[in-house]
């Protein structure tokens, strides 16, 4: 039975504030939950492939980003968490709109879908990884972990880093050494910033471009299994 739906109107859309795709477990809640956060030019469908890496009985929701992206290649239906004209490696403060939208979305999930507020995770791809990290840094009790795939961390001020906003937060970070979108040196700088901010970081470099290869998918699945073991 297909229990995956696209939600654009109605109660859940009103509560969460964003159109989204959702897969609801068959059993009663509260449910461990993963919020899939797509990257620039994406939409609620593009990160769904990663749903096979975490437990099949978890709640999965994939919101659409807040900014229509007219620069989407091939005139696709693309959206972004930042305005198109934003400079390439944005500062934390430039994610204010994304942080507000994602935090409001996340806070609505227990009422909308019986999400377990103590077991909500983010999976962010590319720009979506930066949006996930920015949201967690601003709201440190909101999420239980982040999978940051071929992405980067928003630039944090030294004062913010000194406050350790990500203290103890499990983060899996996957980087492609041949990535032309997020170069290796940018990813490594982000790695160092996450460690300074207190994250419990698992950092991996893969022989790939702007995607996760088969070894990365296996490592990501293992990371989710570890998270599942912690919440049982």
Buried (B, 14 or more C-beta within 10 A) or exposed (E): EEEEEEBEEEEBBEBBBBBBBBBBBEEEBBBBBBBBBBBBBBBBBBBBEBBEBBBEEBBBBBBBBBBEBEEBEEEEEBBBBBEBEBEEBBEBEBBEBBBBBBBEBBBBBBEBBBBBBEBBBBBBBBBBBBBBBBBBBBBBEBBBBBBBBBBBBBBBEEEBBEBBBBEEBBBBBBBBEEBEBBBEEBBEBBBEBBBBBBBBBBBBBBEBBBBBBEEBBEBBBEBBEEBBEEEE
